[in-house]
């Protein structure tokens, strides 16, 4: 919850006397943009996109298979016995739940992998931001949309 500190910081800066504010140096960084522009970030993003495309292909194939089974069921339902219709409907419901679970698991897996890959890059970026901030005398460094980085 880094966002919670931002209003307090801005209020504190507004209350600080003008002379004290003049001594403070505030910087701004867009880490997400930096992630998208550095080579390591581009490479990580490409690997994740390739993995996503492969998993999406698998998911699309399963979805197409399910839709075919569902269409076949709808065509044959009028000539099926009530028990056969009920059994087939239950099977389709089970397959729909499995397809939904597969989708959720793939999304979760991709999100976790993205978080793990970007965490290391962001950690290194934060170290660089800290080093630059200390060397150039910044009092605070704010991240676009996130809050205080340093």
C-alpha positions in Angstrom: 0.0 0.0 0.0 2.6 2.6 -1.1 -0.3 4.8 -2.4 -1.4 5.6 1.2 1.8 7.5 1.9 1.6 9.9 -1.1 -1.2 12.2 0.2 0.7 12.4 3.6 3.9 13.2 1.7 2.2 15.9 -0.4 0.5 17.4 2.7 3.9 17.4 4.6 5.6 19.1 1.7 2.9 21.7 1.6 3.3 22.5 5.3 7.1 22.7 5.2 8.3 26.3 5.2 9.4 27.7 1.8 13.1 27.8 2.9 13.1 24.1 3.8 11.3 23.2 0.6 13.9 24.9 -1.5 16.5 22.5 0.0 14.5 19.4 -1.0 15.0 17.9 -4.4 12.2 15.7 -5.7 12.6 13.3 -8.6 10.2 11.3 -10.7 10.7 7.9 -12.4 8.5 5.8 -14.7 9.8 2.3 -13.9 7.1 0.6 -16.2 8.4 2.6 -19.2 11.9 1.8 -18.3 11.0 -1.9 -18.1 9.5 -1.7 -21.6 12.6 0.1 -23.0 15.6 -1.8 -21.4 16.9 -4.8 -23.3 16.4 -7.2 -20.4 12.8 -6.1 -20.1 12.2 -6.5 -23.8 13.7 -10.0 -23.7 11.6 -11.0 -20.7 8.5 -9.6 -22.3 9.2 -11.5 -25.6 9.6 -14.8 -23.7 6.4 -14.2 -21.7 4.5 -13.4 -24.9 5.8 -16.6 -26.6 4.7 -18.6 -23.6 1.3 -16.9 -23.5 0.8 -17.6 -27.3 1.5 -21.3 -26.8 -0.8 -21.5 -23.8 -3.5 -19.5 -25.7 -3.2 -21.9 -28.6 -3.8 -24.9 -26.2 -6.7 -23.1 -24.6 -8.2 -22.2 -28.0 -8.0 -25.8 -29.1 -9.8 -27.0 -26.0 -12.4 -24.3 -26.4 -13.0 -25.3 -30.1 -13.3 -28.9 -29.0 -15.9 -28.0 -26.4 -17.9 -25.8 -28.8 -18.0 -28.7 -31.3 -19.3 -31.1 -28.6 -21.8 -28.5 -27.5 -23.0 -28.0 -31.1 -23.3 -31.7 -31.7 -25.3 -32.1 -28.5 -27.7 -29.3 -29.5 -28.2 -31.0 -32.9 -28.7 -34.5 -31.4 -30.7 -33.5 -28.3 -34.1 -33.8 -30.0 -33.5 -37.5 -30.9 -31.8 -38.5 -27.6 -33.5 -40.2 -24.7 -34.1 -38.0 -21.7 -31.5 -39.9 -19.7 -28.9 -39.6 -22.5 -29.7 -35.9 -22.9 -29.2 -35.4 -19.1 -26.0 -37.4 -19.1 -24.6 -35.5 -22.1 -25.6 -32.1 -20.5 -23.8 -33.1 -17.3 -20.7 -34.1 -19.3 -20.8 -30.7 -21.1 -21.2 -28.9 -17.8 -18.2 -30.8 -16.4 -16.1 -30.0 -19.5 -17.1 -26.3 -19.3 -15.9 -26.2 -15.7 -12.7 -27.9 -16.6 -12.2 -25.4 -19.5 -12.8 -22.5 -17.1 -10.4 -23.9 -14.5 -7.8 -24.4 -17.2 -8.2 -20.7 -18.3 -8.0 -19.5 -14.6 -4.9 -21.6 -14.0 -3.1 -20.4 -17.2 -3.9 -16.8 -16.3 -2.6 -17.3 -12.7 0.5 -19.1 -14.0 1.3 -16.3 -16.5 0.7 -13.6 -13.9 3.0 -15.3 -11.4 5.7 -15.8 -14.1 5.4 -12.1 -15.1 5.7 -11.0 -11.5 8.7 -13.2 -10.9 10.5 -12.1 -14.0 9.8 -8.4 -13.5 10.5 -8.4 -9.8 14.2 -9.0 -10.4 14.4 -6.3 -13.0 12.5 -3.8 -10.8 14.8 -4.6 -7.9 17.9 -3.7 -10.0 16.1 -0.6 -11.3 15.3 0.5 -7.7 19.0 0.0 -6.7 20.0 2.3 -9.6 17.3 4.9 -8.7 18.6 4.9 -5.1 22.2 5.2 -6.3 21.4 8.1 -8.6 19.2 9.8 -6.0 21.9 9.7 -3.4 24.6 10.9 -5.8 22.5 13.8 -7.1 21.0 14.8 -3.7 17.3 13.9 -4.2 15.2 14.0 -1.1 12.4 11.9 -2.7 11.9 10.0 -5.9 8.3 9.3 -6.9 7.3 6.5 -9.2 4.5 7.2 -11.8 1.3 5.9 -10.3 2.9 4.1 -7.4 4.4 6.4 -4.8 7.8 6.9 -3.2 10.7 4.8 -4.6 13.4 6.6 -2.6 
